[in-house]
Amino acid sequence: MSAAKVAELNDRLRKHGTGNGRVMVTRSIRELGPEFELAALVHVRAFDAFTRDNDPHGERDYGSFDLKGHKVLWKIDYFDPSLTKGSEDPGDPLQTHRVLTIMLAEDY
């Protein structure tokens, strides 16, 4: 598995909502209203503050930011195509279904 390939696939889902995956938000994000939910999605798509501390493997699969007084986290998990277990090769889009979850810090 190449970290660069995984990062490319993660960016495709995160920035454009494309590729083999889906974007989910937690109930707590939804409860803050559609404007907050949209603002959180826009921030996730634009996120580029990756460092060795928050992205030690270079896969660009996690981030956090402050939004309207709330700490928002996002993460990408890798599942097999049936979504019943983890993917054996996150760098292979045929074997991997990505799930990007946007949540409040207290959800984690």
Wavefront OBJ file of the C-alpha trace (Angstrom):
o trace
v 0.000 0.000 0.000
v 1.398 3.363 -1.031
v 0.658 6.271 1.340
v 0.672 8.603 -1.677
v -2.031 6.536 -3.426
v -4.136 6.380 -0.248
v -3.756 10.157 0.193
v -4.848 10.733 -3.426
v -7.962 8.590 -2.972
v -8.728 10.258 0.371
v -8.381 13.711 -1.170
v -10.703 12.749 -4.011
v -13.453 11.838 -1.557
v -12.764 14.678 0.885
v -12.383 17.507 -1.633
v -14.820 16.439 -4.342
v -17.090 13.768 -2.868
v -16.039 11.387 -5.627
v -14.543 7.921 -5.669
v -15.672 4.780 -3.941
v -16.987 6.226 -0.704
v -19.500 8.329 1.145
v -19.588 11.348 3.422
v -21.446 11.131 6.719
v -22.153 13.666 9.439
v -23.057 12.894 13.017
v -26.368 13.812 14.593
v -24.687 16.520 16.661
v -23.493 18.255 13.471
v -27.000 17.991 11.982
v -28.572 19.396 15.134
v -26.554 22.600 14.706
v -28.527 23.285 11.534
v -28.043 23.150 7.772
v -25.870 26.282 7.648
v -23.449 24.811 10.187
v -23.437 21.454 8.389
v -22.647 23.116 5.058
v -19.930 25.285 6.636
v -18.350 22.173 8.191
v -18.352 20.387 4.815
v -16.786 23.410 3.112
v -14.049 23.502 5.785
v -13.353 19.776 5.383
v -13.070 20.129 1.609
v -10.654 23.054 1.946
v -8.611 21.543 4.796
v -4.889 21.547 4.044
v -3.259 21.932 7.475
v -1.576 18.523 7.374
v 1.568 18.149 9.482
v 3.703 15.281 10.729
v 1.832 15.553 14.046
v -1.693 15.203 12.650
v -0.806 13.113 9.567
v 2.119 10.874 10.562
v 1.503 8.323 7.772
v 0.927 10.875 5.000
v -2.524 9.509 4.150
v -4.513 12.722 4.800
v -7.225 10.781 6.611
v -7.883 13.053 9.626
v -8.228 16.708 10.485
v -9.740 19.123 12.964
v -10.697 22.781 13.056
v -12.742 25.276 15.061
v -16.038 26.420 13.588
v -18.452 28.868 15.211
v -17.263 27.965 18.718
v -17.213 24.198 18.122
v -14.281 21.826 17.646
v -14.998 19.792 14.495
v -13.162 16.582 13.583
v -13.227 14.571 10.408
v -11.772 11.159 9.658
v -11.741 8.649 6.864
v -12.128 4.937 7.599
v -11.461 2.131 5.131
v -13.910 -0.744 4.708
v -14.256 -3.682 2.372
v -16.885 -3.222 -0.384
v -19.584 -4.853 1.777
v -18.874 -2.402 4.639
v -18.660 -5.340 7.065
v -14.929 -5.287 7.858
v -11.812 -3.234 7.304
v -10.207 -3.011 3.895
v -7.143 -5.145 3.330
v -5.645 -2.557 0.951
v -6.811 1.071 1.324
v -4.725 1.951 -1.734
v -6.895 -0.240 -3.975
v -10.185 1.503 -4.807
v -11.730 -1.795 -5.936
v -11.158 -3.332 -2.488
v -11.956 -0.253 -0.435
v -15.042 1.758 0.392
v -14.118 4.991 2.174
v -16.329 6.573 4.815
v -15.603 10.187 5.674
v -17.259 11.135 8.960
v -17.613 14.752 10.079
v -18.299 15.117 13.808
v -17.980 17.320 16.848
v -15.006 16.539 19.079
v -17.320 15.304 21.814
v -18.713 12.673 19.401
v -15.350 10.957 19.167
l 1 2 3 4 5 6 7 8 9 10 11 12 13 14 15 16 17 18 19 20 21 22 23 24 25 26 27 28 29 30 31 32 33 34 35 36 37 38 39 40 41 42 43 44 45 46 47 48 49 50 51 52 53 54 55 56 57 58 59 60 61 62 63 64 65 66 67 68 69 70 71 72 73 74 75 76 77 78 79 80 81 82 83 84 85 86 87 88 89 90 91 92 93 94 95 96 97 98 99 100 101 102 103 104 105 106 107 108
